[in-house]
Amino acid sequence: MTQRPRKRSLTLRGHRTSVTLEDEFWHAFRDIASKLDIPINELSAKIDSERGEDLGLASAIRLYVLRHYRGA
C-alpha cells in the first residue's frame, strides 16, 4: 500500500523549494530525469516554467510522470 506523501527538496533557478510527493512518483520522476540524462532540478525547472498558475508544482510533476508513462 502507498505511504503518505513526503516532502522532497529541489532547487529551482537557484532557490530552494520543496514538493510533497508519494515515493512512487518521486522514484519515477528521478528515473525519467536519469533516462533524459538531465539533473532532477533541471527537469523540475522545465516543468515549473511550463505549468499554469493554477497548478501546483507537485501536481505538475505527477501529471508529467503520468504523461511520460502513457506516452503522451
trRosetta pair geometry for C-beta under 8 A, 3 or more apart (Angstrom, degrees):
i j d omega theta_ij theta_ji phi_ij phi_ji
2 22 5.6 -11 -171 -155 119 134
2 23 7.5 -170 -150 38 78 93
2 24 6.5 -61 -118 -6 108 124
3 6 7.6 16 111 -35 116 102
3 22 7.1 151 69 -147 67 82
3 23 6.2 50 45 -6 109 118
4 22 7.9 -135 149 -106 21 77
5 20 4.5 79 134 158 124 90
5 21 5.6 -150 -151 128 103 6
5 22 5.0 -68 -95 -63 75 58
5 58 7.8 57 -170 -168 147 143
6 20 6.8 -165 97 -148 17 70
6 21 7.1 -34 57 66 62 54
6 22 7.8 95 12 -118 74 25
6 23 7.0 44 16 -63 116 75
6 26 7.6 -33 60 -33 99 151
7 18 4.7 12 -172 171 102 133
7 19 7.3 153 -149 80 56 28
7 20 5.3 -35 -88 -92 59 77
8 18 6.2 156 74 -157 38 78
8 19 5.5 -21 58 63 94 79
8 20 7.4 157 11 -98 76 26
8 21 5.8 -23 4 31 127 105
8 26 5.8 160 -63 -118 153 127
9 16 6.4 -20 -164 -162 103 99
9 17 7.6 149 -153 83 57 35
9 18 5.3 -40 -96 -98 53 86
10 16 7.5 147 83 -153 42 52
10 17 5.5 -25 69 69 89 83
10 18 6.8 148 18 -104 78 32
10 19 6.3 23 -1 -1 125 103
10 40 7.1 -112 -120 124 100 100
10 41 5.7 156 -167 -110 84 77
10 44 4.9 -132 -167 166 145 175
11 14 6.7 8 175 -115 103 10
11 15 6.8 154 -158 72 65 31
11 16 5.6 -34 -100 -93 74 56
11 17 7.5 140 -106 20 26 74
11 41 4.9 -6 62 -132 80 137
12 15 5.6 -30 68 63 75 87
12 17 5.6 -5 11 15 112 126
12 41 6.9 -157 -79 -166 45 87
12 44 6.0 -106 -86 117 94 109
12 45 5.1 152 -142 -92 78 82
12 48 5.6 32 -139 6 140 169
13 45 5.9 119 -40 -126 81 125
17 57 7.2 61 132 38 139 167
19 44 7.9 -153 -15 -137 139 124
19 57 5.3 -108 -96 105 117 108
19 58 4.2 158 -167 -81 101 86
19 61 6.3 66 169 8 162 147
20 58 5.5 -17 55 -101 62 156
21 25 4.6 -117 -176 85 111 117
21 26 4.7 137 102 -59 125 89
21 29 7.2 -21 171 -1 167 143
21 58 5.7 -164 -68 -147 82 100
21 61 6.5 -59 -89 94 134 135
21 62 7.1 -178 -126 -67 100 91
22 25 4.9 86 60 12 83 102
22 26 6.9 -154 91 -7 40 90
23 26 5.6 -60 -145 39 31 112
23 27 6.1 26 161 -16 69 108
24 27 6.1 -56 -145 38 25 106
24 28 6.3 23 157 -15 62 111
25 28 5.7 -57 -144 41 31 111
25 29 6.0 35 155 -24 66 108
25 61 6.8 101 162 122 118 103
25 62 5.4 -37 -136 -105 145 78
25 65 5.5 177 -147 32 81 166
26 29 5.7 -55 -147 35 28 114
26 30 6.4 26 155 -16 63 106
27 30 5.8 -53 -147 38 32 111
27 31 6.3 36 152 -22 64 106
28 31 5.5 -53 -149 35 32 115
28 32 6.5 35 153 -22 65 102
28 65 4.8 84 112 -154 124 127
28 68 7.9 159 159 72 108 130
28 69 7.1 -44 -165 -45 133 130
29 32 5.8 -51 -150 32 30 111
29 33 6.6 29 152 -16 63 104
29 40 6.9 75 135 -140 97 109
29 43 7.5 169 -180 109 88 137
29 61 5.7 5 -105 -179 140 112
29 64 7.5 67 -114 88 94 112
29 65 5.5 -71 -72 -77 76 119
30 33 5.8 -54 -149 37 33 111
30 34 6.3 35 152 -21 65 107
30 40 5.8 -28 -111 -89 68 131
31 34 5.6 -56 -149 37 31 113
31 35 6.3 29 155 -18 66 106
32 35 5.8 -56 -147 37 30 109
32 36 6.3 21 156 -10 65 110
32 43 7.0 137 105 -157 102 160
32 64 7.8 174 104 134 169 103
32 65 6.7 -144 -22 -111 145 74
32 68 5.5 -17 -113 -179 137 169
33 36 5.8 -63 -146 45 29 106
33 38 5.6 -98 -161 76 78 75
33 39 6.7 -16 177 148 126 17
33 40 4.4 -111 -31 -88 179 64
33 42 7.6 131 -145 60 111 87
33 43 4.5 -121 -100 -6 101 148
34 37 7.2 26 179 -78 34 40
36 43 6.8 114 64 -85 144 122
38 42 4.6 -105 167 81 110 130
38 43 5.5 128 98 -51 118 91
39 42 4.6 96 62 1 84 103
39 43 7.3 -156 95 -2 46 84
40 43 5.7 -53 -148 39 37 110
40 44 6.1 43 151 -23 67 106
41 44 5.4 -50 -145 36 33 116
41 45 6.4 36 154 -22 64 103
42 45 5.7 -51 -149 33 31 111
42 46 6.6 35 150 -20 63 103
43 46 5.6 -50 -151 33 35 114
43 47 6.5 33 152 -16 66 105
44 47 5.8 -56 -149 39 31 109
44 48 6.1 35 152 -23 66 109
44 57 7.4 39 -167 -173 95 120
44 61 7.1 -13 -117 -90 78 117
45 48 5.4 -52 -143 37 31 116
45 49 6.3 29 158 -19 64 105
46 49 6.1 -58 -150 35 27 107
46 50 6.5 9 157 -7 62 115
47 50 6.0 -72 -148 45 29 103
47 51 6.2 36 157 -37 68 106
47 57 7.2 102 112 -152 109 78
47 60 5.1 145 163 134 107 115
47 61 5.9 80 141 -84 164 65
47 64 5.2 -62 -114 -54 127 153
48 51 6.1 -49 -142 17 27 112
48 57 5.7 -6 -99 -116 90 108
48 60 7.1 130 -88 88 43 153
50 60 7.7 150 81 -167 82 131
51 55 4.8 -121 -179 82 109 116
51 57 6.8 -172 25 -101 164 53
51 60 3.9 -54 -94 -103 136 148
52 55 4.9 82 58 8 84 106
55 59 5.3 -124 -171 88 86 120
55 60 5.2 102 134 -64 118 95
55 63 7.8 -37 -169 7 140 144
56 59 4.7 89 61 12 84 105
56 60 6.8 -148 96 -8 42 89
57 60 5.5 -55 -145 37 33 113
57 61 6.4 35 155 -20 66 102
58 61 5.8 -52 -150 34 31 111
58 62 6.5 33 151 -19 64 104
59 62 5.6 -51 -148 35 35 113
59 63 6.4 32 154 -16 66 105
60 63 5.8 -54 -147 39 31 110
60 64 6.3 37 152 -24 64 105
61 64 5.5 -51 -146 33 33 115
61 65 6.4 33 155 -18 65 103
62 65 5.9 -55 -151 36 30 110
62 66 6.3 29 152 -18 65 108
63 66 5.5 -53 -145 38 33 113
63 67 6.1 31 157 -17 67 107
64 67 6.0 -57 -146 40 27 108
64 68 6.2 33 154 -25 63 107
65 68 5.6 -53 -148 32 29 116
65 69 6.5 13 160 -6 64 108
66 69 6.4 -68 -151 44 26 98
66 70 6.1 18 156 -13 65 115
67 70 5.6 -61 -139 44 30 108
67 72 4.0 -75 -161 57 88 120
68 71 7.9 35 167 -66 27 26
68 72 7.6 -64 -54 46 21 79
